[in-house]
Amino acid sequence: GPCEFLLSDIADDVIPHFGERLMNVEMTDEERKLEDHGASHRKRVAEESLVHSMDPQLSAIRKGLWSVLPKRIVRCMRWDDLERAVCGDPNPSAAQLRDNMTIQLSATRENFLIRLLEELSGEQRSQLLCFTCGQKRLPIAKKLKIMENAESLEHLPRAQSCLGLLTVPQYNLYEVFRDKLIAAIAHPLEMELA
């Protein structure tokens, strides 16, 4: 159990600075009275070590954040507002996506795309963004380029995420366009689907 682990030498290897802190942290009077061979003391030191193991990294993140956004502003923000300000919106709107696209499709397929963007959920629009450029949130470095390709209508749309390029076969029906694009964005890592 946990007591055996904390009494073993393995705890020193797994818990950051555990052995060092164990030597420097005094036993409390209550811990001295217990007859658990120091297990309570080791447990308290282990918890403190784990809770504070990331303090230098968190301090650096905090310092960097406060160099961009003053403390007084950060303290007034809710966590989700701060996340959106720093990381972007996790569920981009159809209009936001369109503003970040250069569409080079026939008029019919451009209408298919615009209609589909409106119908997709925010999460699906984020998947489309990730499929096309490898990034789930806006802003992006450069506009996405959406083009037609000459592949068979059996193929799914393809993306070259390094280029921010999405190529779509020349589907003639909206339902086929929608289903194929949704299938492609739902399985971005499964290359054999293409």
Backbone as CSV, one residue per row, in Angstrom:
resi,resn,N_x,N_y,N_z,CA_x,CA_y,CA_z,C_x,C_y,C_z
1,GLY,0.807,-1.193,0.000,0.000,0.000,0.000,0.848,1.254,0.000
2,PRO,0.235,2.403,0.217,0.940,3.677,0.196,2.020,3.778,1.266
3,CYS,1.773,3.203,2.452,2.768,3.292,3.522,4.049,2.548,3.146
4,GLU,3.889,1.348,2.569,5.075,0.585,2.162,5.857,1.333,1.088
5,PHE,5.122,1.935,0.167,5.778,2.705,-0.905,6.586,3.858,-0.319
6,LEU,5.978,4.617,0.592,6.657,5.777,1.167,7.851,5.384,2.030
7,LEU,7.838,4.182,2.563,8.968,3.706,3.362,10.058,3.076,2.494
8,SER,9.760,2.850,1.227,10.735,2.212,0.331,11.679,3.250,-0.274
9,ASP,12.733,2.757,-0.886,13.683,3.643,-1.575,13.119,4.157,-2.893
10,ILE,12.085,3.501,-3.419,11.500,3.899,-4.698,10.878,5.284,-4.594
11,ALA,10.302,5.615,-3.428,9.674,6.930,-3.243,10.673,8.050,-3.512
12,ASP,11.945,7.837,-3.116,12.972,8.854,-3.352,13.187,9.110,-4.846
13,ASP,13.024,8.063,-5.658,13.223,8.198,-7.106,12.015,8.802,-7.811
14,VAL,10.824,8.542,-7.288,9.587,8.933,-7.968,9.111,10.331,-7.581
15,ILE,9.228,10.690,-6.323,8.708,11.974,-5.832,9.828,13.005,-5.875
16,PRO,9.624,14.116,-6.597,10.684,15.122,-6.740,11.167,15.659,-5.388
17,HIS,12.470,15.599,-5.174,13.138,16.153,-3.985,12.638,15.538,-2.679
18,PHE,12.103,14.335,-2.737,11.517,13.718,-1.545,12.578,13.463,-0.475
19,GLY,13.648,12.804,-0.847,14.691,12.480,0.130,15.274,13.721,0.764
20,GLU,15.542,14.733,-0.053,16.102,16.001,0.435,15.137,16.682,1.410
21,ARG,13.866,16.742,1.043,12.870,17.391,1.907,12.650,16.583,3.186
22,LEU,12.717,15.275,3.084,12.520,14.417,4.248,13.574,14.703,5.311
23,MET,14.792,14.988,4.876,15.895,15.288,5.800,15.720,16.669,6.434
24,ASN,15.095,17.599,5.707,15.023,18.987,6.161,13.730,19.361,6.878
25,VAL,12.699,18.526,6.771,11.412,18.841,7.390,11.304,18.090,8.715
26,GLU,11.102,18.838,9.781,11.001,18.262,11.127,9.688,17.505,11.305
27,MET,9.736,16.476,12.108,8.513,15.767,12.489,7.719,16.646,13.448
28,THR,6.407,16.606,13.308,5.559,17.343,14.249,5.446,16.521,15.533
29,ASP,5.004,17.167,16.591,4.808,16.456,17.865,3.806,15.320,17.696
30,GLU,2.746,15.569,16.923,1.729,14.534,16.686,2.329,13.334,15.956
31,GLU,3.194,13.606,14.976,3.818,12.515,14.211,4.751,11.693,15.095
32,ARG,5.437,12.345,16.058,6.344,11.629,16.968,5.566,10.666,17.865
33,LYS,4.332,11.045,18.234,3.522,10.229,19.141,2.998,8.965,18.462
34,LEU,2.840,9.037,17.104,2.301,7.879,16.379,3.343,6.776,16.306
35,GLU,2.876,5.568,16.352,3.790,4.426,16.260,3.674,3.795,14.872
36,ASP,3.937,4.612,13.860,3.823,4.113,12.480,5.169,4.132,11.761
37,HIS,6.258,4.184,12.549,7.621,4.155,12.003,7.881,5.320,11.050
38,GLY,7.275,6.455,11.315,7.517,7.652,10.507,6.685,7.740,9.241
39,ALA,5.736,6.829,9.049,4.939,6.834,7.814,4.114,8.105,7.683
40,SER,3.545,8.612,8.765,2.745,9.848,8.708,3.607,11.021,8.290
41,HIS,4.811,11.072,8.847,5.743,12.143,8.479,6.118,12.044,7.004
42,ARG,6.430,10.863,6.552,6.810,10.658,5.146,5.645,11.019,4.222
43,LYS,4.420,10.670,4.640,3.243,10.992,3.823,3.071,12.504,3.705
44,ARG,3.211,13.230,4.821,3.069,14.690,4.786,4.141,15.318,3.893
45,VAL,5.371,14.860,4.018,6.471,15.397,3.209,6.249,15.058,1.731
46,ALA,5.776,13.842,1.448,5.506,13.454,0.060,4.435,14.346,-0.545
47,GLU,3.343,14.591,0.194,2.271,15.459,-0.311,2.792,16.873,-0.571
48,GLU,3.575,17.406,0.371,4.140,18.757,0.183,5.075,18.786,-1.020
49,SER,5.867,17.736,-1.186,6.804,17.671,-2.316,6.058,17.654,-3.643
50,LEU,4.986,16.853,-3.701,4.224,16.770,-4.944,3.467,18.063,-5.232
51,VAL,2.874,18.649,-4.216,2.113,19.885,-4.404,3.022,21.011,-4.892
52,HIS,4.246,21.054,-4.407,5.144,22.166,-4.740,6.184,21.813,-5.801
53,SER,6.091,20.630,-6.398,7.107,20.204,-7.360,7.127,21.049,-8.629
54,MET,6.012,21.684,-8.956,5.931,22.490,-10.182,6.028,23.995,-9.916
55,ASP,6.363,24.385,-8.689,6.411,25.808,-8.352,7.311,26.631,-9.277
56,PRO,8.535,26.190,-9.601,9.373,27.015,-10.501,8.749,27.193,-11.895
57,GLN,8.152,26.120,-12.435,7.533,26.212,-13.753,6.312,27.123,-13.716
58,LEU,5.474,26.963,-12.692,4.291,27.817,-12.572,4.677,29.272,-12.370
59,SER,5.731,29.501,-11.623,6.214,30.870,-11.408,6.676,31.497,-12.734
60,ALA,7.361,30.708,-13.555,7.821,31.217,-14.859,6.634,31.520,-15.778
61,ILE,5.624,30.660,-15.770,4.419,30.892,-16.585,3.725,32.164,-16.112
62,ARG,3.572,32.291,-14.808,2.924,33.473,-14.230,3.683,34.743,-14.612
63,LYS,5.006,34.710,-14.491,5.837,35.872,-14.825,5.677,36.244,-16.300
64,GLY,5.685,35.238,-17.175,5.509,35.492,-18.604,4.140,36.062,-18.921
65,LEU,3.111,35.500,-18.303,1.753,35.985,-18.522,1.625,37.429,-18.070
66,TRP,2.159,37.722,-16.892,2.053,39.076,-16.348,2.903,40.075,-17.124
67,SER,3.861,39.598,-17.893,4.622,40.535,-18.732,3.793,40.978,-19.939
68,VAL,2.779,40.183,-20.292,1.902,40.510,-21.417,0.601,41.142,-20.939
69,LEU,0.032,40.575,-19.891,-1.208,41.088,-19.307,-0.932,41.490,-17.859
70,PRO,-1.168,42.742,-17.499,-0.902,43.156,-16.114,-1.701,42.337,-15.103
71,LYS,-1.112,42.160,-13.905,-1.740,41.369,-12.847,-3.167,41.814,-12.566
72,ARG,-3.377,43.113,-12.504,-4.708,43.615,-12.129,-5.766,43.206,-13.153
73,ILE,-5.377,43.084,-14.415,-6.321,42.644,-15.448,-6.558,41.140,-15.333
74,VAL,-5.486,40.376,-15.161,-5.598,38.920,-15.052,-6.475,38.549,-13.858
75,ARG,-6.298,39.242,-12.761,-7.073,38.923,-11.552,-8.553,39.224,-11.708
76,CYS,-8.909,40.084,-12.640,-10.313,40.431,-12.873,-10.998,39.475,-13.847
77,MET,-10.230,38.617,-14.496,-10.777,37.736,-15.524,-11.145,36.374,-14.942
78,ARG,-12.195,35.793,-15.490,-12.521,34.407,-15.168,-11.542,33.516,-15.926
79,TRP,-11.366,32.289,-15.463,-10.386,31.392,-16.069,-10.676,31.149,-17.550
80,ASP,-11.969,30.999,-17.905,-12.291,30.689,-19.300,-12.093,31.920,-20.200
81,ASP,-12.304,33.129,-19.656,-12.033,34.342,-20.436,-10.526,34.497,-20.666
82,LEU,-9.746,34.198,-19.644,-8.289,34.266,-19.775,-7.798,33.232,-20.784
83,GLU,-8.341,32.022,-20.710,-7.959,30.973,-21.663,-8.242,31.429,-23.102
84,ARG,-9.405,32.000,-23.326,-9.787,32.453,-24.661,-8.879,33.597,-25.128
85,ALA,-8.515,34.508,-24.207,-7.647,35.632,-24.561,-6.245,35.160,-24.928
86,VAL,-5.753,34.141,-24.226,-4.386,33.666,-24.455,-4.332,32.616,-25.567
87,CYS,-5.280,31.673,-25.565,-5.217,30.512,-26.462,-6.131,30.605,-27.671
88,GLY,-7.081,31.523,-27.668,-8.052,31.593,-28.752,-9.309,30.829,-28.397
89,ASP,-10.317,30.990,-29.216,-11.613,30.367,-28.975,-11.567,28.906,-29.406
90,PRO,-11.946,27.972,-28.510,-11.911,26.561,-28.883,-13.031,26.158,-29.847
91,ASN,-14.028,27.015,-30.011,-15.150,26.720,-30.899,-15.370,27.893,-31.850
92,PRO,-14.550,28.000,-32.895,-14.694,29.143,-33.799,-16.043,29.154,-34.511
93,SER,-16.538,30.341,-34.779,-17.816,30.464,-35.497,-17.570,30.237,-36.986
94,ALA,-18.647,30.047,-37.712,-18.554,29.875,-39.167,-17.956,31.132,-39.790
95,ALA,-18.376,32.306,-39.326,-17.863,33.567,-39.871,-16.365,33.708,-39.597
96,GLN,-15.924,33.334,-38.388,-14.499,33.413,-38.078,-13.685,32.500,-38.994
97,LEU,-14.191,31.297,-39.235,-13.471,30.385,-40.133,-13.433,30.937,-41.555
98,ARG,-14.574,31.414,-42.040,-14.620,31.973,-43.408,-13.631,33.128,-43.551
99,ASP,-13.515,33.959,-42.521,-12.583,35.088,-42.566,-11.130,34.634,-42.629
100,ASN,-10.880,33.387,-42.257,-9.526,32.847,-42.264,-9.306,31.846,-43.393
101,MET,-10.121,31.950,-44.441,-10.012,31.041,-45.591,-9.898,31.807,-46.893
102,THR,-9.121,31.241,-47.785,-9.134,31.649,-49.180,-9.773,30.489,-49.922
103,ILE,-10.978,30.712,-50.439,-11.749,29.628,-51.055,-11.604,29.708,-52.573
104,GLN,-11.066,28.631,-53.148,-10.899,28.538,-54.600,-11.653,27.308,-55.107
105,LEU,-12.953,27.336,-54.910,-13.829,26.255,-55.344,-14.790,26.800,-56.389
106,SER,-15.421,25.889,-57.123,-16.486,26.324,-58.030,-17.574,26.964,-57.176
107,ALA,-18.435,27.746,-57.796,-19.499,28.431,-57.063,-20.376,27.439,-56.299
108,THR,-20.671,26.304,-56.918,-21.518,25.293,-56.269,-20.851,24.748,-55.011
109,ARG,-19.596,24.349,-55.138,-18.902,23.771,-53.991,-18.562,24.829,-52.937
110,GLU,-18.360,26.056,-53.347,-18.159,27.130,-52.372,-19.431,27.302,-51.528
111,ASN,-20.593,27.241,-52.180,-21.860,27.302,-51.445,-22.015,26.102,-50.523
112,PHE,-21.587,24.919,-50.982,-21.621,23.727,-50.129,-20.787,23.985,-48.864
113,LEU,-19.580,24.512,-49.066,-18.677,24.744,-47.943,-19.273,25.757,-46.964
114,ILE,-19.782,26.855,-47.477,-20.355,27.892,-46.612,-21.551,27.335,-45.830
115,ARG,-22.380,26.571,-46.514,-23.534,25.948,-45.839,-23.069,24.986,-44.754
116,LEU,-22.062,24.180,-45.078,-21.552,23.216,-44.110,-20.935,23.913,-42.897
117,LEU,-20.187,24.975,-43.104,-19.590,25.708,-41.984,-20.663,26.183,-41.006
118,GLU,-21.801,26.604,-41.553,-22.907,27.064,-40.704,-23.531,25.901,-39.930
119,GLU,-23.562,24.729,-40.533,-24.213,23.571,-39.910,-23.326,22.850,-38.901
120,LEU,-22.013,22.958,-39.054,-21.103,22.260,-38.145,-21.193,22.841,-36.745
121,SER,-20.959,21.996,-35.759,-20.869,22.475,-34.373,-19.530,23.190,-34.212
122,GLY,-19.391,23.928,-33.129,-18.116,24.596,-32.855,-16.977,23.605,-32.761
123,GLU,-17.242,22.455,-32.147,-16.219,21.418,-32.029,-15.824,20.877,-33.403
124,GLN,-16.801,20.680,-34.285,-16.494,20.186,-35.635,-15.724,21.233,-36.436
125,ARG,-16.054,22.513,-36.256,-15.282,23.555,-36.941,-13.846,23.562,-36.444
126,SER,-13.663,23.312,-35.154,-12.320,23.199,-34.588,-11.590,21.993,-35.185
127,GLN,-12.309,20.873,-35.376,-11.717,19.688,-36.013,-11.315,19.986,-37.452
128,LEU,-12.158,20.736,-38.165,-11.833,21.122,-39.542,-10.568,21.971,-39.572
129,LEU,-10.485,22.900,-38.668,-9.304,23.755,-38.565,-8.063,22.908,-38.292
130,CYS,-8.181,21.982,-37.336,-7.057,21.111,-36.992,-6.671,20.212,-38.167
131,PHE,-7.662,19.667,-38.845,-7.412,18.805,-40.002,-6.653,19.562,-41.092
132,THR,-7.023,20.822,-41.281,-6.465,21.600,-42.384,-5.100,22.199,-42.068
133,CYS,-4.898,22.660,-40.826,-3.622,23.330,-40.530,-2.917,22.816,-39.286
134,GLY,-3.505,21.828,-38.596,-2.852,21.274,-37.422,-3.061,22.084,-36.157
135,GLN,-3.929,23.052,-36.197,-4.173,23.922,-35.056,-5.669,23.928,-34.763
136,LYS,-6.062,23.801,-33.503,-7.478,23.701,-33.162,-8.142,25.045,-32.897
137,ARG,-7.353,26.092,-32.726,-7.919,27.389,-32.357,-7.398,28.496,-33.256
138,LEU,-8.223,29.511,-33.404,-7.791,30.732,-34.063,-7.129,31.608,-33.007
139,PRO,-6.221,32.497,-33.363,-5.808,32.864,-34.716,-4.790,31.871,-35.291
140,ILE,-4.675,31.878,-36.607,-3.713,31.034,-37.311,-2.731,31.936,-38.045
141,ALA,-1.567,31.388,-38.376,-0.491,32.185,-38.980,-0.847,32.715,-40.370
142,LYS,-1.502,31.893,-41.171,-1.904,32.344,-42.508,-3.256,31.728,-42.845
143,LYS,-3.940,32.339,-43.788,-5.268,31.860,-44.168,-5.206,30.449,-44.739
144,LEU,-6.261,29.686,-44.467,-6.406,28.353,-45.047,-6.752,28.501,-46.519
145,LYS,-6.241,27.596,-47.306,-6.549,27.609,-48.735,-7.400,26.379,-49.029
146,ILE,-8.586,26.606,-49.602,-9.512,25.519,-49.921,-9.621,25.438,-51.437
147,MET,-9.234,24.280,-52.003,-9.209,24.109,-53.462,-9.850,22.782,-53.851
148,GLU,-10.189,22.683,-55.112,-10.684,21.421,-55.668,-9.503,20.590,-56.138
149,ASN,-9.700,19.273,-56.151,-8.705,18.398,-56.756,-9.407,17.509,-57.781
150,ALA,-8.633,16.756,-58.526,-9.201,15.937,-59.604,-9.348,14.479,-59.196
151,GLU,-9.355,14.207,-57.908,-9.471,12.824,-57.452,-10.882,12.295,-57.654
152,SER,-10.978,10.996,-57.563,-12.261,10.313,-57.697,-13.225,10.793,-56.616
153,LEU,-14.515,10.747,-56.938,-15.542,11.151,-55.977,-15.634,10.181,-54.797
154,GLU,-14.952,9.051,-54.908,-14.909,8.086,-53.804,-13.947,8.541,-52.716
155,HIS,-13.003,9.404,-53.071,-11.998,9.864,-52.112,-12.570,10.881,-51.132
156,LEU,-11.951,10.925,-49.973,-12.264,11.955,-48.983,-11.443,13.206,-49.298
157,PRO,-11.857,14.334,-48.790,-11.003,15.530,-48.902,-9.652,15.249,-48.247
158,ARG,-8.631,15.942,-48.729,-7.270,15.772,-48.206,-6.772,17.102,-47.662
159,ALA,-5.892,16.998,-46.681,-5.292,18.207,-46.129,-3.783,18.075,-46.124
160,GLN,-3.148,19.181,-46.348,-1.702,19.300,-46.165,-1.535,20.357,-45.078
161,SER,-1.508,19.876,-43.839,-1.582,20.795,-42.706,-0.403,21.755,-42.629
162,CYS,0.771,21.350,-43.121,1.918,22.277,-43.095,1.662,23.487,-43.990
163,LEU,0.880,23.295,-45.026,0.571,24.385,-45.957,-0.761,25.053,-45.645
164,GLY,-1.549,24.462,-44.754,-2.893,24.990,-44.486,-3.787,24.829,-45.706
165,LEU,-3.625,23.698,-46.395,-4.321,23.456,-47.657,-5.305,22.305,-47.520
166,LEU,-6.536,22.540,-47.932,-7.571,21.502,-47.983,-7.994,21.364,-49.434
167,THR,-7.874,20.142,-49.965,-8.327,19.896,-51.338,-9.521,18.949,-51.294
168,VAL,-10.509,19.255,-52.115,-11.785,18.549,-52.103,-12.093,18.020,-53.504
169,PRO,-12.427,16.726,-53.618,-12.882,16.239,-54.928,-14.122,17.015,-55.378
170,GLN,-14.427,16.933,-56.644,-15.500,17.745,-57.216,-16.869,17.090,-57.003
171,TYR,-17.267,17.005,-55.730,-18.564,16.417,-55.382,-19.684,17.284,-55.953
172,ASN,-20.703,16.621,-56.503,-21.811,17.357,-57.122,-23.041,17.486,-56.226
173,LEU,-23.078,16.719,-55.141,-24.218,16.767,-54.229,-23.764,17.260,-52.864
174,TYR,-24.571,18.126,-52.259,-24.220,18.668,-50.945,-24.064,17.553,-49.916
175,GLU,-24.957,16.577,-49.919,-24.927,15.507,-48.942,-23.604,14.739,-49.008
176,VAL,-23.116,14.480,-50.232,-21.842,13.779,-50.405,-20.701,14.664,-49.893
177,PHE,-20.712,15.945,-50.275,-19.710,16.913,-49.824,-19.660,16.916,-48.295
178,ARG,-20.825,17.049,-47.660,-20.920,17.113,-46.194,-20.404,15.824,-45.559
179,ASP,-20.919,14.684,-46.012,-20.565,13.412,-45.394,-19.073,13.103,-45.530
180,LYS,-18.517,13.373,-46.703,-17.095,13.080,-46.930,-16.211,14.004,-46.094
181,LEU,-16.562,15.269,-46.024,-15.745,16.203,-45.249,-15.842,15.895,-43.756
182,ILE,-17.031,15.570,-43.286,-17.198,15.219,-41.866,-16.428,13.938,-41.545
183,ALA,-16.451,12.975,-42.440,-15.689,11.736,-42.227,-14.195,12.036,-42.158
184,ALA,-13.724,12.918,-43.025,-12.297,13.255,-43.043,-11.867,13.958,-41.759
185,ILE,-12.651,14.929,-41.295,-12.236,15.681,-40.103,-12.420,14.875,-38.817
186,ALA,-13.284,13.872,-38.846,-13.500,13.047,-37.661,-12.375,12.058,-37.441
187,HIS,-11.569,11.789,-38.457,-10.490,10.806,-38.381,-9.198,11.397,-38.931
188,PRO,-8.695,12.482,-38.359,-7.527,13.137,-38.951,-6.264,12.314,-38.949
189,LEU,-6.145,11.348,-38.061,-4.916,10.553,-37.968,-4.992,9.252,-38.755
190,GLU,-6.138,8.950,-39.298,-6.304,7.679,-40.008,-6.120,7.899,-41.503
191,MET,-4.881,7.906,-41.923,-4.536,8.240,-43.304,-5.128,7.273,-44.322
192,GLU,-5.360,6.024,-43.907,-5.886,5.048,-44.880,-7.298,5.374,-45.326
193,LEU,-8.024,6.243,-44.609,-9.360,6.622,-45.055,-9.310,7.421,-46.356
194,ALA,-8.245,8.168,-46.535,-8.131,9.000,-47.729,-7.931,8.102,-48.929
